[in-house]
């Protein structure tokens, strides 16, 4: 009889501990998704999450990452037009110029460059319910904490 009660208590305790752990992960995921949606409201830029930290029982979550903005240069220096590119290919195919021997063609293609800005946000939860969201970085998004009920 005592073994059954002890076994039941152990199983109940393990289930309660696991339930508490999953709440932490749910709050972390909820904060990441909220951070993505808040950024999408203001900008088409891409958010990459690098780290998420959770406080006691998931009551406070801080998510860190970076915002990547792709920027295409207005005029790429040395960019070839379509006829020039076609003639360079034709010359290379005719054997007059070997691309591997010369290190490539004489023109450069336009490249997209990315601007990376560090980003961080804080979410405060009351159990599973979000109570506040606050951008910590970048400065143009960081504002005083907003209540989830507003």
DOMARMI-489579 format. One record per atom (N, C-alpha, C): residue number from 1; residue in one letter; atom name; z, y, x negated. Coordinates in nm, 3 decimals. Layout:
! residues N
BANU    nr   rest   atom        up     north      east
BANU   NUM      A     CA         Z         Y         X
...
! end
This chain:
! residues 150
BANU    nr   rest   atom        up     north      east
BANU     1      X      N     0.000    -0.119    -0.082
BANU     1      X     CA     0.000     0.000     0.000
BANU     1      X      C     0.000     0.126    -0.087
BANU     2      X      N     0.083     0.128    -0.193
BANU     2      X     CA     0.090     0.244    -0.281
BANU     2      X      C    -0.041     0.261    -0.357
BANU     3      X      N    -0.109     0.152    -0.390
BANU     3      X     CA    -0.236     0.161    -0.462
BANU     3      X      C    -0.342     0.222    -0.373
BANU     4      X      N    -0.344     0.187    -0.246
BANU     4      X     CA    -0.441     0.245    -0.153
BANU     4      X      C    -0.420     0.395    -0.138
BANU     5      X      N    -0.296     0.435    -0.125
BANU     5      X     CA    -0.266     0.578    -0.109
BANU     5      X      C    -0.304     0.653    -0.237
BANU     6      X      N    -0.271     0.597    -0.352
BANU     6      X     CA    -0.305     0.660    -0.478
BANU     6      X      C    -0.456     0.670    -0.494
BANU     7      X      N    -0.528     0.565    -0.458
BANU     7      X     CA    -0.675     0.568    -0.466
BANU     7      X      C    -0.732     0.673    -0.372
BANU     8      X      N    -0.680     0.681    -0.252
BANU     8      X     CA    -0.726     0.779    -0.155
BANU     8      X      C    -0.700     0.921    -0.204
BANU     9      X      N    -0.585     0.945    -0.264
BANU     9      X     CA    -0.552     1.077    -0.317
BANU     9      X      C    -0.646     1.113    -0.431
BANU    10      X      N    -0.675     1.018    -0.519
BANU    10      X     CA    -0.766     1.044    -0.631
BANU    10      X      C    -0.907     1.077    -0.583
BANU    11      X      N    -0.958     1.003    -0.487
BANU    11      X     CA    -1.092     1.027    -0.435
BANU    11      X      C    -1.097     1.163    -0.364
BANU    12      X      N    -0.994     1.196    -0.288
BANU    12      X     CA    -0.990     1.325    -0.218
BANU    12      X      C    -0.984     1.440    -0.318
BANU    13      X      N    -0.905     1.426    -0.423
BANU    13      X     CA    -0.894     1.530    -0.525
BANU    13      X      C    -1.027     1.549    -0.597
BANU    14      X      N    -1.094     1.440    -0.632
BANU    14      X     CA    -1.223     1.449    -0.699
BANU    14      X      C    -1.325     1.519    -0.610
BANU    15      X      N    -1.327     1.486    -0.483
BANU    15      X     CA    -1.421     1.549    -0.390
BANU    15      X      C    -1.394     1.699    -0.377
BANU    16      X      N    -1.266     1.736    -0.372
BANU    16      X     CA    -1.231     1.878    -0.362
BANU    16      X      C    -1.272     1.953    -0.488
BANU    17      X      N    -1.253     1.893    -0.604
BANU    17      X     CA    -1.292     1.958    -0.729
BANU    17      X      C    -1.443     1.974    -0.739
BANU    18      X      N    -1.516     1.872    -0.699
BANU    18      X     CA    -1.661     1.881    -0.702
BANU    18      X      C    -1.713     1.985    -0.602
BANU    19      X      N    -1.651     1.997    -0.489
BANU    19      X     CA    -1.692     2.098    -0.391
BANU    19      X      C    -1.672     2.238    -0.447
BANU    20      X      N    -1.565     2.258    -0.520
BANU    20      X     CA    -1.540     2.388    -0.582
BANU    20      X      C    -1.642     2.419    -0.689
BANU    21      X      N    -1.685     2.319    -0.764
BANU    21      X     CA    -1.785     2.340    -0.868
BANU    21      X      C    -1.921     2.375    -0.810
BANU    22      X      N    -1.959     2.313    -0.702
BANU    22      X     CA    -2.090     2.342    -0.645
BANU    22      X      C    -2.093     2.482    -0.584
BANU    23      X      N    -1.981     2.531    -0.536
BANU    23      X     CA    -1.978     2.668    -0.483
BANU    23      X      C    -2.010     2.768    -0.593
BANU    24      X      N    -1.963     2.741    -0.715
BANU    24      X     CA    -1.991     2.829    -0.827
BANU    24      X      C    -2.141     2.834    -0.853
BANU    25      X      N    -2.207     2.719    -0.854
BANU    25      X     CA    -2.350     2.716    -0.880
BANU    25      X      C    -2.429     2.781    -0.766
BANU    26      X      N    -2.385     2.764    -0.644
BANU    26      X     CA    -2.453     2.828    -0.531
BANU    26      X      C    -2.445     2.979    -0.543
BANU    27      X      N    -2.330     3.031    -0.583
BANU    27      X     CA    -2.316     3.176    -0.600
BANU    27      X      C    -2.404     3.226    -0.713
BANU    28      X      N    -2.414     3.149    -0.822
BANU    28      X     CA    -2.499     3.188    -0.934
BANU    28      X      C    -2.645     3.192    -0.890
BANU    29      X      N    -2.689     3.089    -0.820
BANU    29      X     CA    -2.827     3.087    -0.770
BANU    29      X      C    -2.853     3.200    -0.672
BANU    30      X      N    -2.758     3.228    -0.585
BANU    30      X     CA    -2.774     3.336    -0.488
BANU    30      X      C    -2.787     3.471    -0.558
BANU    31      X      N    -2.710     3.492    -0.663
BANU    31      X     CA    -2.716     3.619    -0.737
BANU    31      X      C    -2.850     3.632    -0.810
BANU    32      X      N    -2.898     3.521    -0.870
BANU    32      X     CA    -3.029     3.525    -0.936
BANU    32      X      C    -3.140     3.559    -0.837
BANU    33      X      N    -3.137     3.497    -0.720
BANU    33      X     CA    -3.239     3.523    -0.619
BANU    33      X      C    -3.232     3.667    -0.567
BANU    34      X      N    -3.110     3.717    -0.550
BANU    34      X     CA    -3.093     3.855    -0.505
BANU    34      X      C    -3.145     3.953    -0.610
BANU    35      X      N    -3.119     3.923    -0.736
BANU    35      X     CA    -3.167     4.008    -0.844
BANU    35      X      C    -3.321     4.011    -0.845
BANU    36      X      N    -3.383     3.895    -0.827
BANU    36      X     CA    -3.529     3.889    -0.821
BANU    36      X      C    -3.583     3.968    -0.702
BANU    37      X      N    -3.521     3.954    -0.586
BANU    37      X     CA    -3.571     4.023    -0.467
BANU    37      X      C    -3.550     4.174    -0.478
BANU    38      X      N    -3.438     4.219    -0.534
BANU    38      X     CA    -3.415     4.363    -0.550
BANU    38      X      C    -3.517     4.424    -0.646
BANU    39      X      N    -3.552     4.350    -0.754
BANU    39      X     CA    -3.653     4.400    -0.846
BANU    39      X      C    -3.789     4.404    -0.779
BANU    40      X      N    -3.821     4.304    -0.700
BANU    40      X     CA    -3.950     4.298    -0.631
BANU    40      X      C    -3.967     4.413    -0.533
BANU    41      X      N    -3.857     4.465    -0.478
BANU    41      X     CA    -3.863     4.578    -0.386
BANU    41      X      C    -3.908     4.705    -0.456
BANU    42      X      N    -3.877     4.718    -0.585
BANU    42      X     CA    -3.904     4.842    -0.656
BANU    42      X      C    -4.018     4.833    -0.757
BANU    43      X      N    -4.054     4.710    -0.799
BANU    43      X     CA    -4.149     4.698    -0.909
BANU    43      X      C    -4.223     4.564    -0.904
BANU    44      X      N    -4.349     4.561    -0.948
BANU    44      X     CA    -4.422     4.434    -0.954
BANU    44      X      C    -4.397     4.358    -1.084
BANU    45      X      N    -4.307     4.406    -1.167
BANU    45      X     CA    -4.280     4.345    -1.297
BANU    45      X      C    -4.216     4.207    -1.282
BANU    46      X      N    -4.221     4.130    -1.391
BANU    46      X     CA    -4.169     3.994    -1.393
BANU    46      X      C    -4.027     3.992    -1.448
BANU    47      X      N    -3.938     3.919    -1.381
BANU    47      X     CA    -3.800     3.905    -1.427
BANU    47      X      C    -3.782     3.765    -1.484
BANU    48      X      N    -3.731     3.758    -1.606
BANU    48      X     CA    -3.700     3.631    -1.668
BANU    48      X      C    -3.549     3.625    -1.690
BANU    49      X      N    -3.486     3.523    -1.633
BANU    49      X     CA    -3.341     3.504    -1.645
BANU    49      X      C    -3.312     3.428    -1.774
BANU    50      X      N    -3.219     3.480    -1.854
BANU    50      X     CA    -3.181     3.413    -1.978
BANU    50      X      C    -3.041     3.355    -1.973
BANU    51      X      N    -2.952     3.414    -1.893
BANU    51      X     CA    -2.813     3.368    -1.891
BANU    51      X      C    -2.747     3.410    -1.761
BANU    52      X      N    -2.661     3.324    -1.711
BANU    52      X     CA    -2.582     3.357    -1.593
BANU    52      X      C    -2.439     3.311    -1.618
BANU    53      X      N    -2.344     3.400    -1.599
BANU    53      X     CA    -2.203     3.368    -1.621
BANU    53      X      C    -2.127     3.386    -1.490
BANU    54      X      N    -2.032     3.297    -1.467
BANU    54      X     CA    -1.958     3.297    -1.341
BANU    54      X      C    -1.810     3.313    -1.369
BANU    55      X      N    -1.743     3.396    -1.289
BANU    55      X     CA    -1.599     3.415    -1.299
BANU    55      X      C    -1.524     3.306    -1.223
BANU    56      X      N    -1.398     3.324    -1.208
BANU    56      X     CA    -1.310     3.226    -1.144
BANU    56      X      C    -1.357     3.195    -1.003
BANU    57      X      N    -1.382     3.068    -0.976
BANU    57      X     CA    -1.424     3.018    -0.844
BANU    57      X      C    -1.551     3.085    -0.793
BANU    58      X      N    -1.633     3.140    -0.884
BANU    58      X     CA    -1.759     3.201    -0.843
BANU    58      X      C    -1.743     3.334    -0.775
BANU    59      X      N    -1.627     3.399    -0.789
BANU    59      X     CA    -1.606     3.527    -0.721
BANU    59      X      C    -1.684     3.641    -0.785
BANU    60      X      N    -1.719     3.628    -0.913
BANU    60      X     CA    -1.796     3.731    -0.983
BANU    60      X      C    -1.903     3.661    -1.066
BANU    61      X      N    -2.026     3.703    -1.051
BANU    61      X     CA    -2.137     3.644    -1.124
BANU    61      X      C    -2.213     3.756    -1.194
BANU    62      X      N    -2.240     3.736    -1.324
BANU    62      X     CA    -2.322     3.830    -1.400
BANU    62      X      C    -2.446     3.755    -1.447
BANU    63      X      N    -2.562     3.810    -1.416
BANU    63      X     CA    -2.689     3.748    -1.454
BANU    63      X      C    -2.758     3.841    -1.553
BANU    64      X      N    -2.803     3.784    -1.665
BANU    64      X     CA    -2.871     3.860    -1.768
BANU    64      X      C    -3.013     3.808    -1.785
BANU    65      X      N    -3.102     3.896    -1.823
BANU    65      X     CA    -3.240     3.857    -1.845
BANU    65      X      C    -3.321     3.973    -1.898
BANU    66      X      N    -3.450     3.968    -1.873
BANU    66      X     CA    -3.538     4.075    -1.918
BANU    66      X      C    -3.647     4.099    -1.814
BANU    67      X      N    -3.690     4.224    -1.808
BANU    67      X     CA    -3.799     4.263    -1.720
BANU    67      X      C    -3.921     4.283    -1.809
BANU    68      X      N    -4.028     4.210    -1.778
BANU    68      X     CA    -4.149     4.219    -1.857
BANU    68      X      C    -4.257     4.290    -1.777
BANU    69      X      N    -4.311     4.392    -1.839
BANU    69      X     CA    -4.419     4.470    -1.777
BANU    69      X      C    -4.542     4.454    -1.864
BANU    70      X      N    -4.649     4.403    -1.805
BANU    70      X     CA    -4.775     4.387    -1.877
BANU    70      X      C    -4.850     4.518    -1.873
BANU    71      X      N    -4.892     4.566    -1.990
BANU    71      X     CA    -4.965     4.691    -1.999
BANU    71      X      C    -5.097     4.665    -2.071
BANU    72      X      N    -5.206     4.699    -2.007
BANU    72      X     CA    -5.338     4.685    -2.067
BANU    72      X      C    -5.376     4.821    -2.123
BANU    73      X      N    -5.417     4.829    -2.249
BANU    73      X     CA    -5.455     4.958    -2.305
BANU    73      X      C    -5.575     5.015    -2.229
BANU    74      X      N    -5.576     5.147    -2.210
BANU    74      X     CA    -5.682     5.213    -2.134
BANU    74      X      C    -5.817     5.192    -2.200
BANU    75      X      N    -5.824     5.212    -2.331
BANU    75      X     CA    -5.948     5.184    -2.404
BANU    75      X      C    -5.909     5.111    -2.530
BANU    76      X      N    -5.955     4.989    -2.541
BANU    76      X     CA    -5.923     4.909    -2.658
BANU    76      X      C    -6.017     4.948    -2.771
BANU    77      X      N    -5.962     4.992    -2.886
BANU    77      X     CA    -6.049     5.031    -2.996
BANU    77      X      C    -6.123     4.908    -3.048
BANU    78      X      N    -6.251     4.920    -3.065
BANU    78      X     CA    -6.330     4.810    -3.119
BANU    78      X      C    -6.371     4.709    -3.015
BANU    79      X      N    -6.343     4.733    -2.888
BANU    79      X     CA    -6.381     4.637    -2.785
BANU    79      X      C    -6.532     4.643    -2.767
BANU    80      X      N    -6.592     4.527    -2.761
BANU    80      X     CA    -6.737     4.521    -2.751
BANU    80      X      C    -6.780     4.520    -2.605
BANU    81      X      N    -6.897     4.575    -2.581
BANU    81      X     CA    -6.952     4.567    -2.446
BANU    81      X      C    -7.020     4.431    -2.431
BANU    82      X      N    -7.059     4.395    -2.311
BANU    82      X     CA    -7.119     4.265    -2.284
BANU    82      X      C    -7.248     4.241    -2.363
BANU    83      X      N    -7.342     4.340    -2.373
BANU    83      X     CA    -7.464     4.315    -2.450
BANU    83      X      C    -7.435     4.292    -2.597
BANU    84      X      N    -7.340     4.367    -2.654
BANU    84      X     CA    -7.306     4.347    -2.795
BANU    84      X      C    -7.243     4.211    -2.817
BANU    85      X      N    -7.158     4.168    -2.727
BANU    85      X     CA    -7.095     4.038    -2.740
BANU    85      X      C    -7.199     3.927    -2.731
BANU    86      X      N    -7.296     3.942    -2.640
BANU    86      X     CA    -7.401     3.842    -2.625
BANU    86      X      C    -7.487     3.835    -2.749
BANU    87      X      N    -7.520     3.951    -2.809
BANU    87      X     CA    -7.602     3.950    -2.929
BANU    87      X      C    -7.527     3.891    -3.046
BANU    88      X      N    -7.397     3.912    -3.054
BANU    88      X     CA    -7.317     3.854    -3.162
BANU    88      X      C    -7.313     3.703    -3.150
BANU    89      X      N    -7.304     3.653    -3.028
BANU    89      X     CA    -7.305     3.509    -3.006
BANU    89      X      C    -7.441     3.453    -3.043
BANU    90      X      N    -7.548     3.523    -3.006
BANU    90      X     CA    -7.683     3.477    -3.036
BANU    90      X      C    -7.707     3.473    -3.185
BANU    91      X      N    -7.660     3.575    -3.257
BANU    91      X     CA    -7.675     3.578    -3.402
BANU    91      X      C    -7.596     3.465    -3.464
BANU    92      X      N    -7.475     3.441    -3.412
BANU    92      X     CA    -7.393     3.332    -3.465
BANU    92      X      C    -7.457     3.197    -3.439
BANU    93      X      N    -7.521     3.181    -3.322
BANU    93      X     CA    -7.586     3.055    -3.289
BANU    93      X      C    -7.711     3.035    -3.372
BANU    94      X      N    -7.777     3.142    -3.414
BANU    94      X     CA    -7.900     3.131    -3.492
BANU    94      X      C    -7.871     3.095    -3.637
BANU    95      X      N    -7.748     3.102    -3.678
BANU    95      X     CA    -7.714     3.065    -3.815
BANU    95      X      C    -7.706     3.183    -3.909
BANU    96      X      N    -7.736     3.303    -3.865
BANU    96      X     CA    -7.732     3.419    -3.951
BANU    96      X      C    -7.589     3.458    -3.986
BANU    97      X      N    -7.495     3.421    -3.902
BANU    97      X     CA    -7.356     3.455    -3.927
BANU    97      X      C    -7.269     3.337    -3.886
BANU    98      X      N    -7.187     3.289    -3.974
BANU    98      X     CA    -7.096     3.180    -3.942
BANU    98      X      C    -6.959     3.239    -3.912
BANU    99      X      N    -6.910     3.226    -3.788
BANU    99      X     CA    -6.784     3.287    -3.746
BANU    99      X      C    -6.667     3.232    -3.824
BANU   100      X      N    -6.671     3.105    -3.859
BANU   100      X     CA    -6.558     3.047    -3.932
BANU   100      X      C    -6.554     3.096    -4.075
BANU   101      X      N    -6.667     3.124    -4.134
BANU   101      X     CA    -6.671     3.169    -4.273
BANU   101      X      C    -6.630     3.315    -4.285
BANU   102      X      N    -6.663     3.396    -4.185
BANU   102      X     CA    -6.632     3.539    -4.192
BANU   102      X      C    -6.497     3.573    -4.132
BANU   103      X      N    -6.431     3.476    -4.073
BANU   103      X     CA    -6.301     3.503    -4.014
BANU   103      X      C    -6.309     3.548    -3.870
BANU   104      X      N    -6.420     3.530    -3.803
BANU   104      X     CA    -6.433     3.567    -3.663
BANU   104      X      C    -6.541     3.669    -3.643
BANU   105      X      N    -6.561     3.710    -3.520
BANU   105      X     CA    -6.662     3.809    -3.489
BANU   105      X      C    -6.614     3.946    -3.531
BANU   106      X      N    -6.704     4.041    -3.530
BANU   106      X     CA    -6.674     4.176    -3.576
BANU   106      X      C    -6.611     4.263    -3.470
BANU   107      X      N    -6.594     4.209    -3.350
BANU   107      X     CA    -6.531     4.288    -3.243
BANU   107      X      C    -6.399     4.225    -3.203
BANU   108      X      N    -6.315     4.304    -3.142
BANU   108      X     CA    -6.185     4.257    -3.095
BANU   108      X      C    -6.182     4.268    -2.943
BANU   109      X      N    -6.118     4.174    -2.881
BANU   109      X     CA    -6.104     4.182    -2.736
BANU   109      X      C    -5.980     4.263    -2.701
BANU   110      X      N    -5.980     4.319    -2.582
BANU   110      X     CA    -5.864     4.396    -2.536
BANU   110      X      C    -5.750     4.298    -2.508
BANU   111      X      N    -5.633     4.328    -2.558
BANU   111      X     CA    -5.516     4.243    -2.536
BANU   111      X      C    -5.418     4.314    -2.444
BANU   112      X      N    -5.347     4.233    -2.369
BANU   112      X     CA    -5.240     4.291    -2.289
BANU   112      X      C    -5.112     4.287    -2.372
BANU   113      X      N    -5.041     4.394    -2.370
BANU   113      X     CA    -4.915     4.401    -2.442
BANU   113      X      C    -4.803     4.406    -2.338
BANU   114      X      N    -4.693     4.341    -2.369
BANU   114      X     CA    -4.581     4.338    -2.276
BANU   114      X      C    -4.470     4.429    -2.325
BANU   115      X      N    -4.414     4.503    -2.232
BANU   115      X     CA    -4.296     4.582    -2.258
BANU   115      X      C    -4.178     4.505    -2.202
BANU   116      X      N    -4.081     4.476    -2.287
BANU   116      X     CA    -3.965     4.398    -2.245
BANU   116      X      C    -3.844     4.489    -2.240
BANU   117      X      N    -3.778     4.490    -2.123
BANU   117      X     CA    -3.659     4.572    -2.102
BANU   117      X      C    -3.543     4.480    -2.065
BANU   118      X      N    -3.429     4.490    -2.136
BANU   118      X     CA    -3.314     4.408    -2.097
BANU   118      X      C    -3.265     4.443    -1.958
BANU   119      X      N    -3.220     4.342    -1.885
BANU   119      X     CA    -3.173     4.363    -1.748
BANU   119      X      C    -3.047     4.280    -1.725
BANU   120      X      N    -2.959     4.333    -1.642
BANU   120      X     CA    -2.837     4.261    -1.605
BANU   120      X      C    -2.792     4.309    -1.467
BANU   121      X      N    -2.733     4.217    -1.392
BANU   121      X     CA    -2.683     4.250    -1.259
BANU   121      X      C    -2.553     4.175    -1.236
BANU   122      X      N    -2.469     4.233    -1.150
BANU   122      X     CA    -2.340     4.174    -1.116
BANU   122      X      C    -2.333     4.154    -0.965
BANU   123      X      N    -2.288     4.036    -0.925
BANU   123      X     CA    -2.267     4.007    -0.784
BANU   123      X      C    -2.121     3.971    -0.764
BANU   124      X      N    -2.062     4.022    -0.660
BANU   124      X     CA    -1.924     3.989    -0.626
BANU   124      X      C    -1.926     3.912    -0.494
BANU   125      X      N    -1.854     3.799    -0.492
BANU   125      X     CA    -1.852     3.713    -0.375
BANU   125      X      C    -1.711     3.700    -0.322
BANU   126      X      N    -1.700     3.688    -0.192
BANU   126      X     CA    -1.574     3.655    -0.127
BANU   126      X      C    -1.596     3.516    -0.067
BANU   127      X      N    -1.563     3.413    -0.146
BANU   127      X     CA    -1.598     3.276    -0.109
BANU   127      X      C    -1.748     3.260    -0.125
BANU   128      X      N    -1.819     3.209    -0.027
BANU   128      X     CA    -1.964     3.196    -0.037
BANU   128      X      C    -2.039     3.321     0.010
BANU   129      X      N    -1.967     3.422     0.057
BANU   129      X     CA    -2.029     3.542     0.113
BANU   129      X      C    -2.040     3.652     0.008
BANU   130      X      N    -2.161     3.708    -0.006
BANU   130      X     CA    -2.183     3.818    -0.099
BANU   130      X      C    -2.114     3.943    -0.048
BANU   131      X      N    -2.035     4.008    -0.135
BANU   131      X     CA    -1.969     4.131    -0.093
BANU   131      X      C    -2.027     4.254    -0.162
BANU   132      X      N    -2.083     4.239    -0.284
BANU   132      X     CA    -2.141     4.355    -0.353
BANU   132      X      C    -2.243     4.310    -0.456
BANU   133      X      N    -2.346     4.393    -0.475
BANU   133      X     CA    -2.448     4.373    -0.577
BANU   133      X      C    -2.460     4.501    -0.655
BANU   134      X      N    -2.468     4.491    -0.790
BANU   134      X     CA    -2.473     4.609    -0.873
BANU   134      X      C    -2.561     4.580    -0.994
BANU   135      X      N    -2.664     4.664    -1.017
BANU   135      X     CA    -2.741     4.655    -1.140
BANU   135      X      C    -2.657     4.711    -1.254
BANU   136      X      N    -2.653     4.643    -1.366
BANU   136      X     CA    -2.583     4.692    -1.485
BANU   136      X      C    -2.682     4.753    -1.585
BANU   137      X      N    -2.802     4.700    -1.591
BANU   137      X     CA    -2.908     4.750    -1.678
BANU   137      X      C    -3.040     4.709    -1.615
BANU   138      X      N    -3.143     4.782    -1.635
BANU   138      X     CA    -3.165     4.905    -1.708
BANU   138      X      C    -3.108     5.026    -1.635
BANU   139      X      N    -3.104     5.135    -1.704
BANU   139      X     CA    -3.039     5.255    -1.651
BANU   139      X      C    -3.107     5.307    -1.524
BANU   140      X      N    -3.239     5.292    -1.514
BANU   140      X     CA    -3.307     5.346    -1.395
BANU   140      X      C    -3.276     5.265    -1.269
BANU   141      X      N    -3.228     5.143    -1.281
BANU   141      X     CA    -3.189     5.064    -1.165
BANU   141      X      C    -3.039     5.066    -1.140
BANU   142      X      N    -2.962     5.095    -1.244
BANU   142      X     CA    -2.816     5.093    -1.232
BANU   142      X      C    -2.770     5.210    -1.145
BANU   143      X      N    -2.704     5.176    -1.036
BANU   143      X     CA    -2.646     5.274    -0.944
BANU   143      X      C    -2.506     5.228    -0.910
BANU   144      X      N    -2.428     5.308    -0.843
BANU   144      X     CA    -2.296     5.260    -0.800
BANU   144      X      C    -2.309     5.137    -0.712
BANU   145      X      N    -2.207     5.054    -0.712
BANU   145      X     CA    -2.207     4.928    -0.637
BANU   145      X      C    -2.237     4.952    -0.490
BANU   146      X      N    -2.321     4.864    -0.435
BANU   146      X     CA    -2.351     4.874    -0.293
BANU   146      X      C    -2.287     4.756    -0.222
BANU   147      X      N    -2.231     4.784    -0.108
BANU   147      X     CA    -2.166     4.680    -0.030
BANU   147      X      C    -2.273     4.600     0.043
BANU   148      X      N    -2.250     4.471     0.057
BANU   148      X     CA    -2.345     4.384     0.126
BANU   148      X      C    -2.352     4.414     0.275
BANU   149      X      N    -2.249     4.480     0.329
BANU   149      X     CA    -2.245     4.507     0.473
BANU   149      X      C    -2.319     4.635     0.509
BANU   150      X      N    -2.355     4.715     0.410
BANU   150      X     CA    -2.422     4.843     0.438
BANU   150      X      C    -2.568     4.823     0.470
! end
